[in-house]
Amino acid sequence: MIDLKGEHLTESLTVFHQRRMTERANILLVEDSETDARLVELAVRDAQWISSLDTAVDGEKALEYLEKSQEGRGLPHLILLDLNMPRMNGFELLQRLKREDSPFRRIPVIVLTTSSATEDVRKAYDLHANSYICKPGDFRTFEKWLATLEDFWFQVTRLVD
């Protein structure tokens, strides 16, 4: 039971946060823009919650990466997905990832894109995206948003191992 009086709550949350911080995440970024991929890398460079950040330049490369990861070091804990890419775009990849028979369907997929179009947001959620984020215009905001992702996905929620 949570003690809302005194310092027990603060102590409990601190211990919980420290315990969870030892669990580091593997992230797959699916992004065709070298500039945007570099911005993500810069934004998370000091993040202690990330063990690795791997990049795939399109949906086909992402599927190849995921299939190899199943046999090797394991699947990523989270996928950051751009929508507008050559060959296999983000919607096509999302549809493949979230199919009932897909071994990747339980990996949370965060759409990270420049599109704020209502139809894109609706389509992403219809295809079972876990979240939809429009890329902000400035780097500091982007850093804050990625920290918020860490708080939510790796502090608050429990992911499938």
N, C-alpha and C positions, 0 to 999 in steps of 0.2 A: 504494500500500500504506500502511496506517496504522501509524505508528511509535508503539508503546505505551510507549516509553521517552522520557523527556525532555519538552520543551515543544512538540515538533512537533505532537502531537495537539491540545493546547490551542490553539495558534496556528491550526491548520487549522479547528477547530470554531468559533473566533471569527470567522475570515474567512467561513466558510460561513454562520454566523448573520447576520453583517452583510449579506452578499449577499442572503440570503433576505428580510431585513427590508425591503429596498427594493421587494419585490414585495408590493403592498398588495392586499387582498381586498375584493371587493364581496359583501356578505351580504344575503340576503333572509330576513327574519323573517316567518313566517306565524303570526300571533297575534291572537286576537280581544279579549283583555283589554288595555285601555289601561294598566292598572297593571303587568301583566307586561311589556308592550312597553316601558314607560318604565324598568323595572328593567334590562332588557337594554341599553337605550340608556345608562343611567347606568354600568352595569358595563363597557361598552366605550368610554366617552367619551374616555379617554386612550390607548386602544389604538392604537399606531402601525401596526399591521398591517392596520387596516381603512380602506379608502378610502371606502366608503359602507355604510350600514345602512338598507335600505328595508324598509317594513312593508306587508304585505297582511293584511287582517282575516279572510280565509277562503280556502278553496281556490279558489273561482271567481276572486277578485281576484288570487290568486297566479298562476293560469294566464294571466290577462290581462296581468299584469306580465311574465311570462316571454315571452309571444308578442311583446309590444312590445320587450322587451330584445333579442330575436333580431335585430330590424330596426335597433335603435339602438346603444346603447353596449356591448352585449354581455351575455351571461348572467352571473348571479352565480356566484361561485366555490363558494359553500356556501349551503345552505338550512337554517335553524333552524325546525322545524315543531312546532306544538302539535297535539294530536289532537282535542280537544273544541272544535269551532267550529260555528257555524250554517251553513246552506246546504250547502256541501261541506266535510265534516270532514277531518281529517288523514289518515285511512286512505284515504279516497276519492282525495284528492290524491296521496298516495304511490303508489297503484295506477296512476293516470294518468301520473305522472312516470316511473315505472320500467318502463312497457310497452316491449316490444322495439322498437316503431316510434316511440317518443317521442324527440324531439330533445333532451329534458332528462334522459334516463336516466343520463347520466354525472355529473351534478351531485351531489355528496355531500349526503345529507339526514340531518340530525341531529334526531331526535325530542327535543323539549324540552317535557316535560309534567308534570302533577301526578300522573298515574296510575302507580302501581307494580304494577298488576295483572298477574300472570303472563300472562294471555291477551292483554293489550294488547301486552306486550313481544314475545311470540311472534308475534302478528299483524304487528306492525311489521317484524320481521326477515323474516317470510315474504314481506312485500311489498317487501323489499330496502332497508329503511332501513340506513344505514351505521353508525348508532350510536343508542343510546337512553339518554337522560338524564332522570332524575326531578328536577324543580325542587327545589333545596334550600330549607330553611326560613329561612336567613339570608343576607343580602346578601354578606357577606365570603366565604362558601363559594362563592356563585354567581360572584363575581369570580374566585376562584381556578380554578374549573372552566372558565370562559371562557378564561382564560390557558392552561389545559391544552389546550383545543381549538386555540388558536393554535399551541402548540408541536407538537401532533400533525399537524394538517391543513396548516400552512403552514411548518413547519420540517422535519418528518420525511418527510412524503409528497410526492409529485409529483402535481399535479392537471392535468387536461386544460385546455388554454387554449381 
